[in-house]
Amino acid sequence: MTWQQASKACNRSGSGMVVPDSQAEQNFIWREMRNWMGALGVTIEADLEVWIGCRHLENSGQVMCHGDSEAHSYATWANNEPSGGSETCIRMAKKFSGRWGDSLCDQRKFAACEFNPISACELNRWSTHFKHAPGLCLHNHEVRSLQVHGLAKCGVACWAEPLCRSFSLWLDGGDVVICQLNTRSRTDAGVEDFSHAQNCAYFEFQRMS
């Protein structure tokens, strides 16, 4: 997706595009995203790039990020970056060993969202903000699947994934369930993409006030 599309997708209550604030956070984000892109089968170096929620001011080199009212205090530019001109959006890139480079904002790259830390109490409260369709599962529009402990953790994973519009929980009777993140919801998926299954439950976010 483009930088603007990523910004819009991540612009939900309590979340935004991922922004590294330290070298430790930079290393963590790049490691996780590199592993995720690898799991998707992406191997071409030019495709292994991730938008972050930052842009640099033309001709100054200063970085402004989501949530900042002044220039961002952390940056890790690759050699000879930023290159300047109209390339103002910032991405991490494999060819820079994960360090930053600027790019045209309308180029398509991977993206990730981050959200503010929330308490266990708030996680439990989230369960009241899902539309629930027990025994129904969506197929053919999966972003990825992961093992989680409970509904709230799957909801958090969907909230943090820019492409996620709904999710399914595959139950096996234990504490760990399979959380399937989907790119579509009931309003934009075909009826042929849904099936009934005793061990599956489908969820969509309801807009929180």
NULO-508923 format. One line per field, with one value per residue (C-alpha): y, x, z; residue in one letter; chain. Coordinates in Angstrom, 3 decimals, m for minus. Example, Ala and Ser with C-alpha at 12.3 -4.5 7.8 and 13.67 -1.06 7.14 Angstrom:
2
py c(m4.500, m1.060)
px c(12.300, 13.670)
pz c(7.800, 7.140)
rest c(A, S)
kette c(A, A)
***
This chain:
209
py c(0.000, 3.614, 5.692, 7.550, 4.297, 2.897, 6.052, 5.844, 2.114, 2.597, 5.688, 4.029, 4.967, 4.454, 3.395, 4.737, 3.750, 2.195, 4.742, 3.620, 5.733, 4.022, 1.654, m1.224, m0.552, m0.127, m3.514, m5.186, m3.747, m4.630, m8.165, m8.862, m7.367, m9.149, m12.471, m11.685, m10.765, m13.921, m15.998, m14.497, m15.762, m12.354, m12.817, m10.006, m7.406, m4.443, m5.715, m6.078, m2.559, m1.266, 2.167, 3.861, 6.728, 9.410, 11.910, 14.204, 17.910, 18.799, 20.334, 20.125, 16.431, 16.856, 13.977, 14.444, 11.402, 10.610, 12.040, 14.456, 18.212, 18.775, 17.018, 13.353, 12.761, 9.357, 8.519, 5.846, 6.899, 4.696, 6.113, 8.898, 9.142, 11.071, 11.721, 14.709, 16.197, 14.885, 11.650, 12.615, 9.417, 7.101, 3.334, 0.627, m1.360, m4.676, m3.104, m0.729, m3.603, m2.236, 1.352, 4.257, 5.695, 8.194, 7.310, 8.662, 8.447, 6.817, 3.737, 0.504, m1.153, m3.171, m1.350, m2.017, m0.330, 0.120, 0.852, 2.319, m0.206, m1.256, m3.002, m6.473, m4.811, m2.847, m5.993, m7.708, m4.676, m4.963, m8.196, m6.133, m4.248, m7.172, m8.278, m12.021, m14.728, m18.129, m21.133, m18.977, m18.687, m16.635, m18.219, m17.076, m13.647, m14.513, m12.131, m14.542, m16.898, m17.074, m18.885, m16.748, m17.095, m15.827, m13.428, m10.162, m11.121, m11.931, m8.584, m6.792, m8.619, m7.519, m3.942, m3.859, m5.292, m2.574, m5.005, m6.699, m6.104, m9.141, m12.266, m15.860, m17.959, m21.664, m23.497, m26.861, m26.955, m25.784, m22.420, m21.708, m20.916, m20.178, m16.530, m15.982, m12.353, m11.474, m8.682, m8.523, m8.353, m9.590, m6.438, m6.958, m10.739, m13.081, m15.509, m18.331, m17.329, m18.226, m21.650, m23.008, m24.837, m25.878, m25.027, m21.573, m18.102, m14.978, m11.439, m7.870, m4.693, m2.386, 1.316, 2.450, 5.870)
px c(0.000, 1.064, 2.184, m1.137, m3.111, m1.071, m1.644, m5.405, m5.548, m3.694, m5.651, m7.914, m8.565, m5.358, m3.240, m1.138, 1.628, 4.600, 7.241, 10.622, 11.616, 14.931, 17.497, 16.045, 12.561, 13.953, 15.695, 12.532, 10.255, 12.616, 13.201, 9.472, 8.565, 11.445, 10.240, 6.652, 7.602, 9.687, 6.719, 4.731, 7.388, 8.831, 12.448, 13.198, 15.293, 13.502, 10.176, 11.457, 10.553, 8.215, 6.637, 6.967, 4.830, 7.419, 8.247, 11.218, 10.928, 12.253, 15.733, 16.111, 16.525, 14.320, 11.943, 8.302, 6.354, 2.787, 2.055, 5.016, 4.636, 8.333, 11.140, 11.509, 14.489, 15.445, 16.506, 18.667, 19.317, 21.243, 24.333, 23.508, 19.950, 17.701, 18.178, 15.832, 13.640, 10.087, 10.967, 9.620, 8.083, 10.311, 10.688, 12.877, 14.599, 16.412, 19.012, 19.831, 19.923, 16.672, 17.863, 15.857, 15.632, 13.229, 10.891, 8.087, 4.930, 2.838, 5.054, 3.569, 5.266, 4.453, 3.226, 2.550, 0.434, 1.182, m1.233, m0.986, m0.517, m3.823, m4.613, m6.080, m9.310, m9.503, m8.792, m11.767, m13.955, m13.073, m15.060, m18.281, m17.298, m17.305, m20.077, m20.204, m21.416, m20.935, m20.575, m19.665, m16.216, m14.772, m12.415, m10.188, m9.333, m6.774, m3.938, m2.296, m3.063, m1.553, m2.062, m3.531, m5.047, m8.595, m10.795, m9.230, m5.730, m7.086, m8.892, m5.653, m3.858, m6.548, m6.409, m2.642, m2.804, m3.538, m5.256, m7.486, m11.241, m12.509, m11.221, m12.199, m11.439, m10.900, m11.573, m10.214, m11.412, m8.106, m6.829, m4.994, m7.059, m6.174, m6.774, m7.372, m7.110, m9.151, m8.947, m12.732, m15.920, m19.461, m20.283, m17.599, m17.054, m19.177, m21.613, m19.620, m16.659, m18.508, m19.127, m20.725, m18.462, m19.132, m15.587, m15.375, m16.638, m16.516, m16.031, m16.067, m15.210, m18.041, m17.201, m16.315, m17.592)
pz c(0.000, m0.430, 2.560, 2.579, 2.444, 5.327, 7.363, 6.786, 7.568, 10.862, 11.885, 14.445, 18.045, 20.037, 17.068, 14.210, 11.811, 13.550, 14.671, 16.103, 19.115, 19.926, 18.444, 20.464, 19.089, 15.575, 15.823, 17.148, 14.450, 11.624, 12.938, 13.294, 9.921, 8.172, 9.612, 8.611, 5.037, 4.847, 6.007, 3.113, 0.706, m0.185, m1.273, m3.757, m1.933, m3.518, m2.114, 1.462, 2.554, 5.284, 5.656, 9.035, 10.294, 9.560, 6.833, 6.465, 5.810, 2.381, 2.346, 6.141, 6.933, 10.015, 10.686, 11.712, 12.882, 13.882, 17.308, 17.272, 17.646, 16.929, 15.077, 16.038, 18.323, 16.872, 13.315, 11.724, 8.141, 5.742, 4.058, 1.579, 2.909, 2.853, m0.827, m0.746, m3.432, m3.612, m1.773, 1.658, 3.072, 5.098, 4.917, 6.401, 3.664, 3.389, 1.092, 3.977, 6.535, 7.945, 8.258, 6.873, 3.404, 1.875, m0.970, m3.123, m1.016, m3.759, m4.001, m2.628, 0.341, 3.431, 6.536, 10.215, 12.882, 16.554, 19.378, 22.845, 25.687, 27.223, 30.491, 30.936, 32.076, 28.839, 26.826, 28.441, 27.726, 24.025, 23.783, 23.970, 20.792, 18.368, 16.053, 16.610, 14.224, 15.941, 13.696, 10.685, 9.101, 6.250, 3.719, 0.826, 2.289, 4.958, 5.835, 8.262, 11.144, 14.611, 17.897, 20.696, 24.151, 23.783, 21.868, 23.058, 21.889, 18.429, 18.397, 19.262, 16.434, 13.969, 15.276, 14.711, 11.176, 8.566, 6.182, 8.782, 8.468, 10.390, 12.106, 12.771, 15.841, 15.254, 18.519, 19.642, 23.250, 24.750, 25.951, 22.687, 19.592, 15.976, 15.120, 11.396, 10.252, 7.156, 4.575, 4.106, 6.152, 5.504, 3.538, 0.887, 0.783, m1.307, 0.306, m1.275, 0.911, 4.125, 5.597, 8.742, 11.199, 14.785, 15.878, 14.296, 15.210, 13.037, 14.409, 13.112, 14.991, 15.907, 15.791, 19.329, 20.429)
rest c(M, T, W, Q, Q, A, S, K, A, C, N, R, S, G, S, G, M, V, V, P, D, S, Q, A, E, Q, N, F, I, W, R, E, M, R, N, W, M, G, A, L, G, V, T, I, E, A, D, L, E, V, W, I, G, C, R, H, L, E, N, S, G, Q, V, M, C, H, G, D, S, E, A, H, S, Y, A, T, W, A, N, N, E, P, S, G, G, S, E, T, C, I, R, M, A, K, K, F, S, G, R, W, G, D, S, L, C, D, Q, R, K, F, A, A, C, E, F, N, P, I, S, A, C, E, L, N, R, W, S, T, H, F, K, H, A, P, G, L, C, L, H, N, H, E, V, R, S, L, Q, V, H, G, L, A, K, C, G, V, A, C, W, A, E, P, L, C, R, S, F, S, L, W, L, D, G, G, D, V, V, I, C, Q, L, N, T, R, S, R, T, D, A, G, V, E, D, F, S, H, A, Q, N, C, A, Y, F, E, F, Q, R, M, S)
kette c(A, A, A, A, A, A, A, A, A, A, A, A, A, A, A, A, A, A, A, A, A, A, A, A, A, A, A, A, A, A, A, A, A, A, A, A, A, A, A, A, A, A, A, A, A, A, A, A, A, A, A, A, A, A, A, A, A, A, A, A, A, A, A, A, A, A, A, A, A, A, A, A, A, A, A, A, A, A, A, A, A, A, A, A, A, A, A, A, A, A, A, A, A, A, A, A, A, A, A, A, A, A, A, A, A, A, A, A, A, A, A, A, A, A, A, A, A, A, A, A, A, A, A, A, A, A, A, A, A, A, A, A, A, A, A, A, A, A, A, A, A, A, A, A, A, A, A, A, A, A, A, A, A, A, A, A, A, A, A, A, A, A, A, A, A, A, A, A, A, A, A, A, A, A, A, A, A, A, A, A, A, A, A, A, A, A, A, A, A, A, A, A, A, A, A, A, A, A, A, A, A, A, A, A, A, A, A, A, A)
***
